Amino acid sequence: MEPKPKERIVFDEDLYYGDEGEEMAINDLMERDGLTEDEVREDFTDDEIFNHQMEMKDFDYEEEMRALAAFFNGEKSDMSDFVNPYGGNHILVSGSVGRWNGTSTGIAVYKDFDAATDCSPSRFGQGNVFADCEIQKVWDENGTLYLAGAHHDGRVSVEMRQLTDEGERLWGQLDYEDYLPLEGLTAMGKHYELGDENRFVHDLYNSPELCAAPRYVEQSFGCPSEEYEKEEGTLPHDFTTGKWRVHLIYPGERYGLDGCLTYELNAYSGAPAAAHRASYPLVEFYDTSQDTARFPGGQFVSRYYMTDLLEDDSIAVSLDTMLKNGNQFSLDGGIPAWTVEGDDLAKVNDFLKKSCMEFCGSLPGDEKDEDGYSLTGEAKDATASRNGLSRNQMGIEEKAAECKEAATVLANGNAL
């Protein structure tokens, strides 16, 4: 399945309605007037809060549309200092317009952004694609700019592109910007005669070197050139390198023989270190070189907390440290063949880091994780205690007893 481009929202009026819109308005009033949420709800009626939602919607719409107009005109805006090199060139709009008598599709050419987004009534006969409309949503997908609107009996949905300088020069050869020259025009590897205007515009629109996607949020705000939606259920679970299959188990998933166990945080809620580990996936290693008839997915070798493989602390040594020191990773000290090393170890380490970032948004080992517990901090505290530097002055024997107790549950490689 092809990945779905992420919608990078420029404006979406839906965000200003419902609970989300109310929360946005209340937060704005709290910040503006220095009030608490309770004070806002006491001082403002529901209608007044809703009216503020609509005021915010109108203000944000005007601000975003001014910034877009400046972008297509080749000017800086209040939102960005970027100057579009194609600014001032004509804009081409392709899409569909729904009316009471059916839906029409096509491509229209406009002198600038304001003309392309003109919402004035259709009775004025200006041929504006958004006639009678309210533009409700503007968004970017990997550089492509989309706009959608609605009126009393239909919807409008379009994509917007802008002529490059070469495309603008070609467009300038048309008479009155509407008709091909009487002698015709040769361009884009074809010859066009008077009357071929629709075909000419269609071919022009579909020539990237002549008519380019705006790449608005990338160029104006530094967003990535491409971003994709994370599909539900697509978290990485398996990775194979050499004879090793690495399998990840996320909190809430089942594991063990025939899925007899569930990886849950509740069982560890009383131990901060264990709770810290249980908020990350488990990592299982399987040897795929064994009898495939008996072990279709490889023979199970060992299971670890992901934190014990990615984080140096008072209990475990990370794969990063093993690689740095040129060490191997022994999965079972009694079976030399069950050792991960070299390129395989580096690939496993890379897979675990990427999977952890995708699931958690960060790697373990920060000074303070989201749950307020840090194993790195634990290790530093233990060192400070041993050196007599801890202000708490925890006794060596007490600290050792605590570490010994934790080690019985959390030791690197301990079966879960």
C-alpha positions as CSV (number, residue, x, y, z in Angstrom):
1,M,0.0,0.0,0.0
2,E,1.3,3.4,-1.0
3,P,1.9,5.7,2.0
4,K,-0.6,8.5,2.4
5,P,0.9,12.1,2.2
6,K,0.4,14.0,5.4
7,E,-2.0,16.9,5.3
8,R,0.0,20.0,6.4
9,I,-2.9,22.3,7.4
10,V,-2.7,26.0,6.4
11,F,-6.3,26.7,7.4
12,D,-9.2,24.5,8.3
13,E,-12.4,26.0,9.6
14,D,-13.4,22.7,11.2
15,L,-10.8,23.3,13.9
16,Y,-12.8,26.3,15.2
17,Y,-16.0,24.4,15.9
18,G,-17.0,21.8,18.5
19,D,-15.0,21.1,21.7
20,E,-11.7,21.7,20.0
21,G,-12.8,25.2,18.9
22,E,-14.2,26.0,22.3
23,E,-11.0,24.9,24.0
24,M,-9.0,27.1,21.6
25,A,-11.2,30.1,22.3
26,I,-11.0,29.6,26.1
27,N,-7.2,29.3,26.0
28,D,-7.0,32.5,23.9
29,L,-9.2,34.4,26.4
30,M,-7.2,33.0,29.3
31,E,-4.0,34.3,27.8
32,R,-5.4,37.6,26.6
33,D,-7.1,38.5,29.8
34,G,-5.0,36.7,32.3
35,L,-7.8,34.5,33.5
36,T,-8.2,30.9,34.6
37,E,-10.5,28.5,32.7
38,D,-13.1,28.7,35.5
39,E,-12.9,32.5,35.4
40,V,-13.4,32.5,31.6
41,R,-16.5,30.3,31.9
42,E,-17.8,32.5,34.6
43,D,-17.2,35.8,32.9
44,F,-18.3,34.8,29.3
45,T,-21.5,33.1,28.2
46,D,-21.5,30.2,25.8
47,D,-22.6,32.4,23.0
48,E,-19.8,34.9,23.7
49,I,-17.2,32.1,23.7
50,F,-18.6,30.8,20.4
51,N,-18.5,34.3,18.9
52,H,-14.9,34.4,19.9
53,Q,-14.3,31.1,18.1
54,M,-15.7,32.7,15.0
55,E,-13.6,35.8,15.4
56,M,-10.5,33.7,15.7
57,K,-11.5,31.7,12.6
58,D,-12.0,34.9,10.5
59,F,-8.8,36.5,11.8
60,D,-6.7,33.3,11.1
61,Y,-8.3,32.9,7.6
62,E,-7.4,36.5,6.6
63,E,-3.9,36.2,8.0
64,E,-3.2,32.9,6.2
65,M,-4.7,34.1,2.9
66,R,-2.6,37.3,3.0
67,A,0.5,35.2,3.6
68,L,-0.4,33.0,0.6
69,A,-1.1,36.0,-1.6
70,A,2.3,37.5,-0.7
71,F,4.0,34.1,-1.4
72,F,2.5,33.9,-4.9
73,N,3.3,37.6,-5.5
74,G,6.9,37.1,-4.6
75,E,6.8,39.1,-1.4
76,K,7.6,38.6,2.2
77,S,4.7,38.3,4.6
78,D,4.2,38.7,8.3
79,M,4.5,35.0,8.6
80,S,7.6,34.3,6.4
81,D,10.6,36.1,5.0
82,F,10.8,33.7,2.0
83,V,10.6,35.3,-1.4
84,N,9.1,33.0,-4.1
85,P,11.3,33.1,-7.2
86,Y,8.3,32.6,-9.4
87,G,6.3,35.3,-7.6
88,G,4.0,37.4,-9.9
89,N,3.7,34.7,-12.5
90,H,0.2,33.4,-13.5
91,I,-1.5,30.7,-11.4
92,L,-3.2,27.6,-12.8
93,V,-6.0,25.9,-10.9
94,S,-7.2,22.4,-11.6
95,G,-10.2,20.7,-10.0
96,S,-13.9,20.2,-9.8
97,V,-16.8,22.6,-9.2
98,G,-20.1,21.2,-8.0
99,R,-23.4,23.0,-8.9
100,W,-27.1,22.2,-8.9
101,N,-26.8,21.0,-12.5
102,G,-23.8,18.7,-12.0
103,T,-20.1,18.7,-11.5
104,S,-17.6,20.2,-13.9
105,T,-13.9,19.8,-14.1
106,G,-11.1,21.7,-15.8
107,I,-8.2,24.0,-15.5
108,A,-8.4,27.8,-15.2
109,V,-5.7,30.5,-15.4
110,Y,-5.6,33.5,-13.1
111,K,-3.3,36.5,-13.0
112,D,-2.7,36.2,-9.2
113,F,-3.8,34.5,-6.0
114,D,-6.5,37.0,-5.2
115,A,-8.1,36.4,-8.5
116,A,-7.8,32.6,-8.1
117,T,-9.5,32.7,-4.7
118,D,-12.2,35.4,-5.5
119,C,-15.4,34.3,-3.8
120,S,-17.6,37.1,-5.2
121,P,-21.1,36.1,-6.5
122,S,-21.4,34.3,-9.8
123,R,-23.9,36.8,-11.0
124,F,-21.0,39.2,-11.6
125,G,-19.9,36.8,-14.4
126,Q,-16.2,36.9,-13.6
127,G,-15.7,33.1,-14.1
128,N,-14.1,32.7,-10.7
129,V,-13.9,29.1,-9.6
130,F,-14.8,29.9,-6.0
131,A,-17.8,32.1,-7.0
132,D,-20.4,32.1,-4.2
133,C,-18.1,30.0,-2.0
134,E,-16.6,30.1,1.4
135,I,-13.1,28.6,1.3
136,Q,-13.1,26.2,4.2
137,K,-9.7,24.5,4.0
138,V,-6.2,25.0,2.6
139,W,-3.5,22.4,3.0
140,D,-0.2,21.1,1.5
141,E,0.7,17.6,0.6
142,N,4.4,17.1,-0.2
143,G,4.5,20.5,-1.9
144,T,1.1,20.3,-3.6
145,L,-1.3,23.0,-2.5
146,Y,-5.0,22.2,-2.2
147,L,-8.0,24.4,-1.5
148,A,-11.6,23.3,-0.8
149,G,-14.8,25.4,-0.4
150,A,-18.5,25.1,-0.4
151,H,-21.6,27.1,-1.5
152,H,-25.3,26.6,-1.1
153,D,-25.6,23.8,-3.6
154,G,-22.2,22.2,-4.1
155,R,-18.5,22.0,-3.3
156,V,-15.3,23.1,-4.9
157,S,-12.0,21.3,-4.7
158,V,-8.8,22.4,-6.5
159,E,-5.1,22.1,-6.8
160,M,-3.1,25.2,-7.4
161,R,0.2,25.6,-9.3
162,Q,2.3,28.5,-10.5
163,L,4.0,29.1,-13.8
164,T,7.8,29.1,-13.7
165,D,9.6,31.9,-15.5
166,E,9.9,29.7,-18.6
167,G,6.2,28.9,-18.4
168,E,5.4,32.6,-18.0
169,R,7.3,33.5,-21.1
170,L,5.5,30.8,-23.0
171,W,2.1,32.0,-21.7
172,G,3.0,35.5,-22.8
173,Q,3.0,34.4,-26.4
174,L,-0.8,34.0,-26.4
175,D,-2.9,36.8,-27.7
176,Y,-4.8,38.6,-25.0
177,E,-3.9,35.7,-22.7
178,D,-6.8,33.7,-24.1
179,Y,-6.1,32.7,-27.6
180,L,-3.2,31.0,-29.4
181,P,-1.6,33.1,-32.2
182,L,-3.1,32.9,-35.6
183,E,0.1,31.2,-36.9
184,G,-0.1,28.7,-34.1
185,L,2.5,27.9,-31.5
186,T,5.1,25.1,-31.2
187,A,5.9,24.2,-27.6
188,M,6.4,21.2,-25.3
189,G,7.2,19.0,-28.3
190,K,3.8,19.7,-30.0
191,H,2.3,22.2,-32.3
192,Y,-0.9,24.0,-31.3
193,E,-3.3,25.8,-33.6
194,L,-5.9,28.4,-32.9
195,G,-8.7,26.5,-31.1
196,D,-6.3,24.2,-29.2
197,E,-6.3,26.4,-26.2
198,N,-7.7,23.8,-23.8
199,R,-5.1,21.2,-24.9
200,F,-2.4,23.8,-24.6
201,V,-3.4,24.8,-21.0
202,H,-3.7,21.1,-20.0
203,D,-0.2,20.3,-21.3
204,L,1.2,23.4,-19.7
205,Y,-0.3,22.5,-16.3
206,N,1.2,19.0,-16.5
207,S,4.8,20.2,-17.4
208,P,6.6,20.5,-14.1
209,E,9.4,22.6,-15.6
210,L,6.8,25.1,-16.8
211,C,4.1,24.9,-14.1
212,A,5.4,24.0,-10.6
213,A,3.8,22.9,-7.4
214,P,4.3,25.8,-4.9
215,R,6.0,23.8,-2.1
216,Y,4.6,26.5,0.2
217,V,5.0,25.1,3.7
218,E,8.5,23.7,2.8
219,Q,9.8,27.0,1.4
220,S,8.1,29.4,3.7
221,F,8.3,27.5,7.0
222,G,11.1,25.0,6.6
223,C,8.8,21.9,6.7
224,P,10.2,18.6,5.2
225,S,9.7,18.3,1.4
226,E,7.8,15.1,2.1
227,E,5.8,13.8,5.1
228,Y,3.5,10.8,5.3
229,E,0.7,9.8,7.6
230,K,1.5,7.0,10.1
231,E,-0.9,4.2,9.3
232,E,-2.6,2.5,12.3
233,G,-1.1,-0.8,13.0
234,T,2.1,-0.3,11.1
235,L,4.5,-0.1,13.9
236,P,7.6,-2.2,13.1
237,H,7.5,-5.6,14.6
238,D,10.2,-7.7,12.9
239,F,13.7,-7.2,11.5
240,T,16.0,-9.9,10.1
241,T,19.8,-9.7,9.6
242,G,22.0,-12.7,9.1
243,K,20.5,-15.6,11.0
244,W,18.8,-13.3,13.5
245,R,15.1,-12.3,13.6
246,V,14.4,-9.5,16.0
247,H,10.8,-9.3,17.1
248,L,9.2,-6.3,19.1
249,I,6.4,-6.6,21.6
250,Y,4.6,-3.3,22.4
251,P,2.8,-2.6,25.7
252,G,-0.6,-4.2,25.6
253,E,0.4,-6.9,23.1
254,R,0.5,-10.7,23.8
255,Y,3.7,-12.8,23.8
256,G,5.2,-16.0,25.1
257,L,4.2,-19.6,24.2
258,D,0.9,-19.4,22.2
259,G,0.5,-15.8,23.4
260,C,-0.2,-16.8,27.0
261,L,1.2,-13.5,28.4
262,T,0.3,-9.9,28.0
263,Y,2.9,-7.2,28.2
264,E,1.3,-4.8,30.7
265,L,2.5,-1.8,32.8
266,N,0.3,-2.6,35.7
267,A,2.4,-5.5,37.0
268,Y,5.4,-3.1,37.5
269,S,3.5,0.0,38.8
270,G,5.2,-0.3,42.2
271,A,8.8,-0.2,40.9
272,P,9.9,3.0,39.1
273,A,12.8,1.3,37.2
274,A,10.5,-1.5,36.0
275,A,7.7,0.9,35.1
276,H,10.3,2.9,33.1
277,R,11.3,-0.2,31.2
278,A,7.8,-1.4,30.6
279,S,6.8,1.8,28.8
280,Y,9.1,0.7,25.9
281,P,8.8,-2.4,23.8
282,L,10.2,-5.8,24.6
283,V,12.8,-7.2,22.2
284,E,13.0,-10.9,21.3
285,F,15.8,-12.7,19.4
286,Y,15.1,-15.8,17.3
287,D,17.7,-18.0,15.5
288,T,16.4,-18.7,12.0
289,S,19.2,-21.1,11.2
290,Q,17.4,-23.8,13.2
291,D,15.0,-26.5,11.9
292,T,12.4,-24.4,10.0
293,A,9.9,-27.3,10.3
294,R,10.0,-27.1,14.1
295,F,10.7,-23.3,14.4
296,P,8.9,-21.6,11.4
297,G,9.9,-18.1,12.7
298,G,13.2,-19.2,14.2
299,Q,14.1,-20.7,17.6
300,F,13.4,-18.4,20.5
301,V,16.7,-17.4,22.2
302,S,16.1,-14.6,24.6
303,R,14.0,-11.5,25.5
304,Y,15.0,-8.1,26.8
305,Y,13.6,-4.8,27.7
306,M,14.4,-2.4,24.9
307,T,15.8,0.1,27.4
308,D,18.5,-2.4,28.5
309,L,19.7,-2.5,24.9
310,L,19.6,1.2,24.2
311,E,20.5,2.8,27.5
312,D,23.7,2.7,29.6
313,D,22.7,2.6,33.3
314,S,23.6,1.1,36.6
315,I,22.4,-2.3,35.4
316,A,22.9,-2.7,31.6
317,V,25.4,-1.8,28.9
318,S,23.9,-0.5,25.7
319,L,24.5,-1.9,22.2
320,D,26.1,1.5,21.3
321,T,28.7,0.9,24.0
322,M,29.3,-2.7,22.9
323,L,29.8,-1.5,19.3
324,K,32.1,1.3,20.4
325,N,34.2,-1.1,22.4
326,G,34.2,-3.7,19.7
327,N,32.4,-6.2,21.9
328,Q,29.9,-9.0,21.0
329,F,26.4,-9.4,22.4
330,S,26.1,-12.8,23.9
331,L,22.4,-13.9,24.1
332,D,23.3,-17.1,26.0
333,G,26.7,-17.5,27.7
334,G,26.5,-21.3,27.4
335,I,26.0,-21.3,23.6
336,P,28.7,-19.4,21.7
337,A,26.8,-19.6,18.4
338,W,24.1,-17.4,20.0
339,T,26.2,-14.3,19.8
340,V,25.3,-11.2,17.8
341,E,28.3,-9.2,16.5
342,G,29.8,-6.9,13.9
343,D,27.5,-5.7,11.1
344,D,24.5,-7.7,12.4
345,L,24.8,-6.0,15.8
346,A,25.0,-2.6,14.2
347,K,21.9,-3.3,12.1
348,V,20.0,-4.5,15.1
349,N,21.0,-1.4,17.0
350,D,19.9,0.9,14.2
351,F,16.5,-1.0,13.9
352,L,15.8,-0.7,17.6
353,K,16.6,3.0,17.6
354,K,14.4,3.8,14.7
355,S,11.6,1.7,16.1
356,C,11.9,3.3,19.5
357,M,11.7,6.8,17.9
358,E,8.7,5.9,15.9
359,F,6.9,4.5,18.9
360,C,8.0,6.9,21.7
361,G,9.3,9.9,19.9
362,S,12.6,9.8,21.8
363,L,15.3,7.4,22.9
364,P,15.6,6.1,26.5
365,G,18.5,7.6,28.5
366,D,17.4,11.2,28.6
367,E,18.1,13.0,31.9
368,K,14.4,12.9,32.5
369,D,11.9,10.9,30.6
370,E,8.3,11.8,30.2
371,D,7.4,9.7,33.3
372,G,9.9,11.7,35.4
373,Y,12.2,8.6,35.8
374,S,15.7,8.4,34.4
375,L,17.9,5.3,34.5
376,T,20.8,7.5,33.5
377,G,20.1,9.6,36.5
378,E,19.9,6.5,38.7
379,A,23.3,5.5,37.5
380,K,24.7,8.9,38.3
381,D,23.1,8.9,41.7
382,A,24.6,5.5,42.4
383,T,28.1,6.7,41.4
384,A,27.7,9.9,43.5
385,S,26.7,7.7,46.5
386,R,29.7,5.5,46.1
387,N,32.0,8.5,46.0
388,G,30.4,10.1,49.0
389,L,29.1,13.0,46.9
390,S,25.4,12.4,47.3
391,R,23.7,14.9,49.5
392,N,21.3,12.2,50.6
393,Q,24.3,10.2,51.9
394,M,22.6,6.9,51.3
395,G,24.8,4.2,52.8
396,I,26.8,1.9,50.6
397,E,25.2,-1.2,52.0
398,E,21.7,0.2,51.6
399,K,22.4,1.2,48.0
400,A,23.9,-2.2,47.2
401,A,20.9,-4.0,48.7
402,E,18.6,-1.8,46.6
403,C,20.5,-2.5,43.4
404,K,20.7,-6.2,44.1
405,E,17.0,-6.4,44.6
406,A,16.4,-4.5,41.3
407,A,18.9,-6.7,39.5
408,T,16.9,-9.8,40.2
409,V,14.1,-8.4,38.1
410,L,15.8,-6.2,35.6
411,A,19.1,-7.8,34.8
412,N,20.2,-7.6,31.2
413,G,18.9,-10.7,29.5
414,N,16.6,-11.8,32.4
415,A,13.6,-13.8,31.1
416,L,10.2,-12.0,31.3
